[in-house]
Structure formats: C-alpha cells, structure tokens
C-alpha cells in the first residue's frame, strides 16, 4: 500500500529543444502511469535533469560527475526504482520520504545488502528533488534507516581467506619463456603479473596506454592518464612502478610487458596497451581483462566459482602485508588514500596455503 499523498498543486509542461514534452509534477503525486514507459535507469538520470529545464549541453557535463562504471551501477539500481513506481502508479521523478523508505525497505526485505541499499540511496539522490529541504540521501529518516540496516545487516568482506599468490607464480614458472608463448598466453600472463605485482583494480589496468609505459634503467613506470574510481580534484592520478626481477626472468613484469609490446607492435591499432589476441585486434576493456584474469586463476587450479578477477587485489595486498611490506607502501601501490580503512576491513585476508600444514607434519 502507498500512503496518503497530497493533491497535485500544479502541473507544468514544456519542451527542451527538439526533445519530447516533459510533465513536471510538484511535490509527491500519484499519476496514472510512469511518465514515459520507455524510460530506463540510464535515461532516467538524464531525464531527471531535463525536468529541471537544463540545457542538453549542461546535462552532458553534469553526467560526467559520475564515472561510466558508477553510471552503470546507478542505472541498474534505478531500474528497480522504475519498476516500483510502475507497480504503484507513481512518478519516478518525485517522491515523499515515506515512499522512499517503503521502497528501500522492500529491497531490504528481499535480501538487499547494506552496500546495495547505499548505492540505491546515492542513485535516488541523483534523480529525485530535495525532500523536506534535504537531499534524499541526507534526509534524517533515510540516514537513520541506513544506519539501522548497517547494524542489522553489517557489510562483510567478500572473502574471509584468499588464494596464495605463489600458485600463480608457480604456474608461470612452468611456462616457456615469453618469446615462446602464444599471444594469448602472453596476454594472460602479462595482465596477471601486473594485477599481482601492483594490487591495482582491473579498471586501472584496462586504462593503461602504450605511450605512458616508460622504462628507465631497471624500473618501469606506468602513469594512468584517465579518470579512475578514486579520481577527484587534488588527488594524484595512480601510477604503477615495477622493477626488473633478475632472479627469474619468467616472473619479471618488465620483461613480460616489453615482450608483449614487441609482439603486438604490428597488429596494434590504438593507444591502449592491451589488445585482443584475435582479429581484428581491437583495444580491450575491463570486462575482457577480467575474463583473462579468471582464465589464469582456473589454469592455476583456483576455484573461479568463488574467486573473481577482483580477488587479485585481495591476494596481492594480503600477501604483501603478510611478507612485511609497510602499510603506506601497500596503500600507495594499490591506490588507496592513507587514511582509508578499506584494506583493514575488506582486503586483508588470511592466505589459503593448502600444503603448509601437511608439509610441516611430513617434514617433522
């Protein structure tokens, strides 16, 4: 049931350029149908700005305040909001706080996590006008509701333990030298070594450009020029610093990247470091790189029904911490702010070492 709602105080219609006429309803109103049945979560973000009478060029800039991955995440969340509004015959562009709480509570009762509800709160704040002079996400009742959910269903780390980096390193030790690998194998190995030895996100690896890869003596520096998840004014763009590993060239990230660049030189058509190993050899994005990383996990005997490509970040930083690497160095390498609590809460996992216990008994 939807609570009693105020009567419509006014309805105002207008056109924006050549776009369709948009009807704006004041405060919170019940309507005969969702304003545009073809609206989805992605277009809702734009049309919500259009209802404010903003120019298309300004809306284009405003939407860039969110990264592409954030917009995709918000789009999925807002599709649920649209479905809720359609079921209750409501406008998705304005809502009473009681309706917002009913919607969040329905998601909670359906099993939504604190993180999912927090994403929904942010998405609704983007498309809905202020409620009781508060932005939706900052409304005291919404804040209190999310605080309660955080206690009732506290966020937990995705992994309680994580695979040992040595499993992948041993796999690469068993492979032929870089020059004797197929382009497919070298692609998988290179991106996996970068993921392990930098602790960076898959998104960051997908944004590496060839011209930003610079070798200076025994050190390779890779600057990430594009915006990433943590990019904002005043924050330094992430960079990856890798040193040559002379004890075993099969595990050397500098050797792997250099060999990969040479092997793809003739087929490369864009600026991106990583390209498809199949014709027409286009630049690859984060989804393709994620698949490559999961393939390597599977080749190393790691259960990919449990561990995703993002587990590289957990495995890398957890192993570094277990080996005594300073916390500031880990934060710098992985791209976390020094005051961040993310590593301690979600990434510092116990490392699964399947043979340590039995080896100790056998050697005793």
Helices and strands as residue ranges (DSSP letters): E 11-14, E 22-25, H 41-50, H 56-63, H 68-87, H 97-109, H 114-127, G 136-138, H 140-152, E 161-163, H 165-174, G 178-180, H 183-198, H 202-206, G 210-212, E 213-216, E 219-223, E 239-243, G 249-251, H 253-263, H 286-299, H 311-322, H 327-334, H 342-342, I 343-347, E 350-352, H 356-363
